Amino acid sequence: MRATFFIALRYLFSKKSRNIINIISFISGVAVFVVSAALVIVLSAFNGLEGMVLDIFNTLDPTVKVVPAEGKSFEPDSLVLQKMATLPQVQSVSRIIEENALFMYGDKQYIGKLKAVEPQWAGLQKIKPYMVDGDTYMFYDSLYACIVGSGVAISLGINPNSYEYLSVYFPKRGRKTDLLQPFHTAFAYPQGIFELQKDFDFTYVIVPLEMGDDVLEMKGRISALDIEFKEGADEKEGIRQIQALLPPGLEAQDRLHQHAVALRVMESEKLAIFIILAFIFLIASFNIIGALTMLMVEKRKDIMVLRSLGFSIKRIRAVFFWQGAGIVFMGALAGVLSGVGICILQQRLGMVKINSNAEAPAYPVILQWNDLLLILALVLGIGMLTVYLRVRALRADDLSLLR
């Protein structure tokens, strides 16, 4: 085997007699290098994007959300709420109502989501840094106040400094529809505007819980319980204890389960990109076949000499296999290391921004060891298989070369 490896290394690094073979071998290595680096960068970018989206969602989302397994609302049990509030991991428990509604401001209309919250809702403290106008203190002393997302404010032309109120319309509940007055109506004075993220900014109008209960005719029912944990609390143990307190029909969701659909979409996109790049590499691996074929043609005299020295067809195949494996391995290793280096530079220097604004944050990238191992397994697996299939056909080629 030492002689086999030695000859393979000599073929791999020695200068070929024909320049075109050098070029084809170089292109083969570059193809492996580029695809490997691209896989590292793309998967790390998706990881960073997923983390950024979760961070944005976490601004408004609680540590745990209790929702009905079926339906849109449920009747809260005051005793259960008291027990939850006394758990050592829990910082706050607040009732939430969410429902789509029609909003009118002046002569403009907009369909968004009404979110009714209690004063102790932890999201009010989280939103404060993102308030571009006004504040959230009005929830403590007014039932007819609201804060709105910047997208809703722009669409309706809301001015928090004016005394014009925002009208909220919701269809009356019940089997019979009142054609003269089909909507239940309430009003609130916009006291602030927040700018957080597009999905939130163009969706939410946040009002006190009593107002939401009235206009939506919930009659004490709620959409969810938002539970915030203390810093450093054991989330898994806290969720287990909360679930044990809940009656049948209710479930406690952590932050990942609260956005399971969005995360599944992102995972599907990541998988699709991975499969596309894998197919690109599969096509690019034909360059390795071309390089090995040209090398076999060039080394036909060496094959005759090796056969004369007693080398079997199996050992000759091994020589060219290890040469092709060397191209694949060096290209994959160099590509993965280059991709990791580019990701580290992006993390530290922020070379690529999310948008063209000079003050925009850098595009997030997160390196994960399981991704790197998966990339190496994919590239080496496809590359080695390609080399093996090509080299296995050497017996027929050898017979023609020795004629």
C-alpha positions as semicolon CSV with decimal commas, in nm:
position;residue;x (nm);y (nm);z (nm)
1;M;0,000;0,000;0,000
2;R;0,295;0,237;0,059
3;A;0,394;0,212;-0,305
4;T;0,032;0,274;-0,410
5;F;0,006;0,587;-0,195
6;F;0,348;0,711;-0,307
7;I;0,263;0,679;-0,675
8;A;-0,079;0,843;-0,620
9;L;0,085;1,140;-0,442
10;R;0,341;1,173;-0,719
11;Y;0,066;1,177;-0,981
12;L;-0,134;1,425;-0,775
13;F;0,136;1,687;-0,724
14;S;0,370;1,633;-1,015
15;K;0,349;1,851;-1,324
16;K;0,176;1,679;-1,612
17;S;0,330;1,662;-1,957
18;R;0,025;1,826;-2,114
19;N;-0,092;2,158;-1,976
20;I;-0,460;2,078;-2,041
21;I;-0,445;1,799;-1,782
22;N;-0,311;2,043;-1,523
23;I;-0,597;2,279;-1,607
24;I;-0,863;2,007;-1,580
25;S;-0,721;1,884;-1,248
26;F;-0,716;2,241;-1,116
27;I;-1,075;2,297;-1,225
28;S;-1,179;1,974;-1,053
29;G;-1,028;2,090;-0,724
30;V;-1,177;2,439;-0,760
31;A;-1,524;2,291;-0,820
32;V;-1,503;2,093;-0,494
33;F;-1,361;2,397;-0,314
34;V;-1,631;2,639;-0,432
35;V;-1,926;2,412;-0,355
36;S;-1,789;2,322;-0,011
37;A;-1,734;2,687;0,080
38;A;-2,076;2,783;-0,057
39;L;-2,246;2,515;0,153
40;V;-2,076;2,640;0,470
41;I;-2,163;3,004;0,403
42;V;-2,523;2,942;0,294
43;L;-2,612;2,707;0,581
44;S;-2,447;2,940;0,833
45;A;-2,641;3,233;0,688
46;F;-2,967;3,040;0,726
47;N;-2,874;2,958;1,085
48;G;-2,811;3,327;1,152
49;L;-3,134;3,429;0,985
50;E;-3,327;3,177;1,193
51;G;-3,167;3,310;1,511
52;M;-3,244;3,669;1,412
53;V;-3,608;3,586;1,340
54;L;-3,640;3,410;1,676
55;D;-3,486;3,711;1,852
56;I;-3,736;3,941;1,682
57;F;-4,028;3,715;1,772
58;N;-3,903;3,687;2,128
59;T;-3,942;4,061;2,174
60;L;-4,318;4,026;2,193
61;D;-4,348;3,657;2,265
62;P;-4,344;3,526;2,622
63;T;-4,128;3,243;2,748
64;V;-4,437;3,022;2,758
65;K;-4,778;3,068;2,598
66;V;-5,078;2,869;2,711
67;V;-5,328;2,818;2,429
68;P;-5,627;2,591;2,366
69;A;-5,550;2,272;2,176
70;E;-5,870;2,330;1,978
71;G;-6,060;2,650;1,917
72;K;-5,952;3,011;1,962
73;S;-6,043;3,094;2,322
74;F;-6,097;2,943;2,665
75;E;-6,228;3,033;3,009
76;P;-5,937;3,100;3,249
77;D;-5,942;2,946;3,596
78;S;-5,848;3,205;3,859
79;L;-5,719;2,935;4,094
80;V;-5,488;2,796;3,825
81;L;-5,362;3,148;3,753
82;Q;-5,278;3,199;4,119
83;K;-5,090;2,869;4,135
84;M;-4,894;2,955;3,820
85;A;-4,796;3,294;3,961
86;T;-4,649;3,127;4,270
87;L;-4,419;2,890;4,077
88;P;-4,052;2,969;4,148
89;Q;-3,965;3,008;3,777
90;V;-4,254;3,243;3,693
91;Q;-4,212;3,619;3,691
92;S;-4,553;3,721;3,554
93;V;-4,876;3,570;3,421
94;S;-5,103;3,782;3,204
95;R;-5,422;3,718;3,010
96;I;-5,420;3,794;2,636
97;I;-5,690;3,842;2,376
98;E;-5,601;3,847;2,005
99;E;-5,846;3,881;1,718
100;N;-5,862;4,038;1,373
101;A;-6,055;4,364;1,361
102;L;-6,132;4,660;1,139
103;F;-5,971;4,992;1,235
104;M;-6,076;5,338;1,119
105;Y;-5,890;5,664;1,172
106;G;-6,053;5,959;1,006
107;D;-6,168;5,837;0,666
108;K;-5,909;5,560;0,635
109;Q;-5,968;5,190;0,706
110;Y;-5,728;4,907;0,790
111;I;-5,768;4,541;0,884
112;G;-5,520;4,429;1,148
113;K;-5,497;4,235;1,471
114;L;-5,624;4,369;1,802
115;K;-5,408;4,254;2,093
116;A;-5,561;4,320;2,435
117;V;-5,320;4,289;2,728
118;E;-5,302;4,344;3,103
119;P;-5,078;4,613;3,259
120;Q;-4,838;4,346;3,390
121;W;-4,784;4,201;3,042
122;A;-4,406;4,168;3,007
123;G;-4,423;4,267;2,641
124;L;-4,489;4,630;2,738
125;Q;-4,143;4,651;2,893
126;K;-3,990;4,480;2,591
127;I;-4,155;4,721;2,348
128;K;-4,033;5,036;2,526
129;P;-3,692;5,051;2,349
130;Y;-3,873;5,030;2,014
131;M;-4,118;5,315;2,075
132;V;-4,061;5,586;1,814
133;D;-4,333;5,810;1,958
134;G;-4,517;5,812;2,291
135;D;-4,486;5,554;2,569
136;T;-4,661;5,253;2,722
137;Y;-4,752;5,406;3,062
138;M;-5,105;5,490;2,948
139;F;-5,209;5,127;3,006
140;Y;-5,194;5,187;3,380
141;D;-5,445;5,472;3,391
142;S;-5,666;5,452;3,081
143;L;-5,899;5,196;2,926
144;Y;-5,930;5,398;2,606
145;A;-5,569;5,414;2,492
146;C;-5,366;5,212;2,246
147;I;-5,024;5,181;2,089
148;V;-4,991;5,083;1,724
149;G;-4,727;4,944;1,493
150;S;-4,556;5,189;1,260
151;G;-4,700;5,013;0,952
152;V;-5,055;5,050;1,087
153;A;-4,984;5,414;1,179
154;I;-4,856;5,493;0,829
155;S;-5,149;5,317;0,661
156;L;-5,404;5,509;0,870
157;G;-5,210;5,834;0,899
158;I;-5,217;5,820;1,281
159;N;-5,077;6,115;1,475
160;P;-5,036;6,033;1,847
161;N;-5,016;6,405;1,929
162;S;-5,365;6,476;1,802
163;Y;-5,691;6,418;1,986
164;E;-5,847;6,209;1,709
165;Y;-5,948;5,862;1,821
166;L;-5,906;5,524;1,654
167;S;-6,230;5,333;1,597
168;V;-6,235;4,956;1,634
169;Y;-6,502;4,746;1,462
170;F;-6,572;4,378;1,517
171;P;-6,870;4,175;1,387
172;K;-7,127;4,106;1,655
173;R;-7,122;3,751;1,779
174;G;-7,437;3,542;1,759
175;R;-7,638;3,348;1,507
176;K;-7,849;3,641;1,392
177;T;-7,689;3,931;1,208
178;D;-7,811;4,284;1,270
179;L;-7,808;4,435;0,920
180;L;-7,850;4,789;1,057
181;Q;-7,564;4,761;1,309
182;P;-7,356;4,453;1,224
183;F;-7,044;4,567;1,414
184;H;-6,966;4,614;1,779
185;T;-6,768;4,938;1,811
186;A;-6,515;5,083;2,053
187;F;-6,264;5,366;2,036
188;A;-5,916;5,436;2,172
189;Y;-5,675;5,726;2,154
190;P;-5,338;5,636;1,998
191;Q;-5,073;5,716;2,259
192;G;-4,765;5,568;2,096
193;I;-4,610;5,406;1,790
194;F;-4,360;5,120;1,797
195;E;-4,130;5,005;1,518
196;L;-4,012;4,651;1,576
197;Q;-4,038;4,427;1,273
198;K;-4,247;4,441;0,958
199;D;-4,478;4,154;1,050
200;F;-4,558;4,318;1,383
201;D;-4,553;4,678;1,264
202;F;-4,816;4,619;0,995
203;T;-5,034;4,395;1,214
204;Y;-5,079;4,492;1,576
205;V;-5,284;4,746;1,766
206;I;-5,233;4,693;2,141
207;V;-5,509;4,794;2,382
208;P;-5,597;4,727;2,749
209;L;-5,758;4,391;2,823
210;E;-6,092;4,538;2,942
211;M;-6,139;4,725;2,617
212;G;-6,059;4,417;2,408
213;D;-6,298;4,204;2,615
214;D;-6,573;4,459;2,553
215;V;-6,534;4,519;2,179
216;L;-6,473;4,152;2,100
217;E;-6,754;4,035;2,328
218;M;-6,534;3,772;2,489
219;K;-6,732;3,770;2,817
220;G;-6,428;3,683;3,023
221;R;-6,279;3,432;2,778
222;I;-5,922;3,483;2,658
223;S;-5,708;3,374;2,367
224;A;-5,395;3,284;2,564
225;L;-5,194;3,318;2,882
226;D;-4,853;3,482;2,842
227;I;-4,611;3,357;3,107
228;E;-4,272;3,519;3,153
229;F;-3,997;3,336;3,341
230;K;-3,739;3,485;3,572
231;E;-3,388;3,530;3,439
232;G;-3,189;3,207;3,469
233;A;-3,497;2,994;3,538
234;D;-3,507;2,631;3,428
235;E;-3,746;2,658;3,132
236;K;-3,800;2,285;3,083
237;E;-3,888;2,232;3,447
238;G;-4,110;2,542;3,447
239;I;-4,301;2,426;3,139
240;R;-4,345;2,082;3,294
241;Q;-4,491;2,234;3,611
242;I;-4,720;2,465;3,416
243;Q;-4,849;2,181;3,199
244;A;-4,922;1,979;3,513
245;L;-5,147;2,261;3,640
246;L;-5,342;2,300;3,316
247;P;-5,679;2,131;3,267
248;P;-5,736;1,906;2,964
249;G;-5,763;2,096;2,636
250;L;-5,486;2,347;2,710
251;E;-5,119;2,322;2,618
252;A;-4,806;2,514;2,717
253;Q;-4,585;2,617;2,422
254;D;-4,226;2,736;2,441
255;R;-4,093;2,997;2,198
256;L;-4,000;2,740;1,934
257;H;-4,348;2,586;1,930
258;Q;-4,511;2,929;1,917
259;H;-4,366;2,977;1,569
260;A;-4,346;2,617;1,455
261;V;-4,485;2,696;1,109
262;A;-4,236;2,977;1,040
263;L;-3,947;2,762;1,159
264;R;-4,060;2,469;0,945
265;V;-4,070;2,700;0,642
266;M;-3,716;2,818;0,715
267;E;-3,596;2,462;0,766
268;S;-3,758;2,362;0,436
269;E;-3,584;2,651;0,258
270;K;-3,252;2,552;0,414
271;L;-3,302;2,189;0,307
272;A;-3,398;2,298;-0,047
273;I;-3,082;2,510;-0,081
274;F;-2,873;2,223;0,054
275;I;-3,021;1,980;-0,200
276;I;-2,969;2,228;-0,487
277;L;-2,603;2,278;-0,396
278;A;-2,563;1,901;-0,359
279;F;-2,691;1,855;-0,716
280;I;-2,456;2,130;-0,835
281;F;-2,167;1,946;-0,674
282;L;-2,283;1,619;-0,829
283;I;-2,265;1,782;-1,171
284;A;-1,932;1,947;-1,089
285;S;-1,790;1,611;-0,983
286;F;-1,787;1,505;-1,349
287;N;-1,481;1,729;-1,377
288;I;-1,303;1,477;-1,154
289;I;-1,402;1,199;-1,395
290;G;-1,259;1,401;-1,682
291;A;-0,936;1,468;-1,493
292;L;-0,889;1,100;-1,405
293;T;-0,965;0,990;-1,761
294;M;-0,708;1,231;-1,906
295;L;-0,452;1,121;-1,647
296;M;-0,508;0,755;-1,731
297;V;-0,450;0,832;-2,096
298;E;-0,133;1,024;-2,016
299;K;0,001;0,753;-1,783
300;R;-0,061;0,459;-2,019
301;K;0,314;0,392;-2,045
302;D;0,338;0,397;-1,664
303;I;0,050;0,149;-1,647
304;M;0,240;-0,083;-1,884
305;V;0,552;-0,053;-1,665
306;L;0,355;-0,118;-1,346
307;R;0,192;-0,421;-1,504
308;S;0,536;-0,549;-1,602
309;L;0,653;-0,502;-1,241
310;G;0,365;-0,720;-1,119
311;F;0,105;-0,461;-1,022
312;S;-0,240;-0,606;-1,048
313;I;-0,532;-0,421;-1,203
314;K;-0,669;-0,378;-0,849
315;R;-0,354;-0,197;-0,730
316;I;-0,343;0,020;-1,042
317;R;-0,704;0,114;-0,980
318;A;-0,608;0,200;-0,622
319;V;-0,341;0,441;-0,747
320;F;-0,589;0,643;-0,949
321;F;-0,855;0,613;-0,678
322;W;-0,629;0,771;-0,418
323;Q;-0,529;1,042;-0,663
324;G;-0,894;1,130;-0,722
325;A;-0,961;1,103;-0,349
326;G;-0,678;1,348;-0,290
327;I;-0,840;1,603;-0,522
328;V;-1,174;1,563;-0,346
329;F;-1,027;1,575;0,006
330;M;-0,805;1,879;-0,051
331;G;-1,083;2,068;-0,228
332;A;-1,337;1,984;0,046
333;L;-1,102;2,070;0,332
334;A;-0,990;2,396;0,172
335;G;-1,352;2,488;0,093
336;V;-1,480;2,418;0,445
337;L;-1,191;2,609;0,606
338;S;-1,242;2,902;0,369
339;G;-1,616;2,905;0,436
340;V;-1,553;2,900;0,812
341;G;-1,300;3,182;0,773
342;I;-1,544;3,397;0,575
343;C;-1,817;3,337;0,834
344;I;-1,584;3,433;1,120
345;L;-1,486;3,753;0,936
346;Q;-1,854;3,832;0,885
347;Q;-1,922;3,777;1,255
348;R;-1,637;4,005;1,362
349;L;-1,625;4,269;1,089
350;G;-1,982;4,267;0,956
351;M;-1,872;4,296;0,593
352;V;-2,221;4,230;0,452
353;K;-2,513;4,438;0,580
354;I;-2,878;4,339;0,586
355;N;-2,958;4,632;0,357
356;S;-2,777;4,918;0,183
357;N;-2,807;5,151;0,482
358;A;-2,463;5,219;0,632
359;E;-2,607;5,192;0,984
360;A;-2,790;4,866;0,916
361;P;-2,683;4,565;1,125
362;A;-2,455;4,302;0,976
363;Y;-2,611;3,992;0,823
364;P;-2,603;3,729;1,098
365;V;-2,418;3,401;1,048
366;I;-2,398;3,114;1,295
367;L;-2,159;2,824;1,250
368;Q;-2,278;2,484;1,368
369;W;-2,056;2,178;1,396
370;N;-2,329;1,943;1,275
371;D;-2,356;2,147;0,953
372;L;-1,979;2,124;0,894
373;L;-1,981;1,750;0,950
374;L;-2,281;1,711;0,718
375;I;-2,106;1,913;0,445
376;L;-1,787;1,709;0,473
377;A;-1,987;1,386;0,463
378;L;-2,181;1,502;0,157
379;V;-1,883;1,630;-0,042
380;L;-1,653;1,342;0,045
381;G;-1,931;1,088;-0,008
382;I;-2,030;1,213;-0,355
383;G;-1,670;1,279;-0,455
384;M;-1,538;0,940;-0,344
385;L;-1,831;0,760;-0,506
386;T;-1,767;0,940;-0,834
387;V;-1,397;0,851;-0,823
388;Y;-1,472;0,490;-0,733
389;L;-1,721;0,443;-1,017
390;R;-1,477;0,589;-1,267
391;V;-1,176;0,390;-1,146
392;R;-1,370;0,065;-1,134
393;A;-1,400;0,082;-1,515
394;L;-1,022;0,092;-1,554
395;R;-0,992;-0,277;-1,647
396;A;-1,155;-0,231;-1,987
397;D;-0,958;0,088;-2,050
398;D;-0,637;-0,082;-1,947
399;L;-0,688;-0,361;-2,200
400;S;-0,729;-0,106;-2,478
401;L;-0,428;0,095;-2,367
402;L;-0,197;-0,207;-2,367
403;R;-0,277;-0,309;-2,724
